[in-house]
Amino acid sequence: MKNPFGPAASFKHIQAFLDNSRGQITIGEIPPIRRATLAAEGKKVRVALVCRDNETIADLLQRLDASLGKALAESTVVDEVLPEIKRRRGS
């Protein structure tokens, strides 16, 4: 099976997040969103991303890594999930 990340793939922000916190990363369904990823420390969400049309899991993980680096460096939250849920509900 071909490695979708290539030989130089690095997830340094994901690695640092998991090494330096009690955080967790989840990939899967967040109803009504079929595919999403979430990086959180307890109940504190750091990054929540919606998988784009035709985006591979490898691409989603690369975006998670970049977004997690930004969120941690700037003490911000990157949230695509809540706005998408509101959009789908017509709010």
Beta strands, then each sheet from edge to edge (+ up, - down):
strand 1: 24-30
strand 2: 33-41
strand 3: 44-50
strand 4: 78-79
sheet 1: 1+ 2- 3+ 4+
end
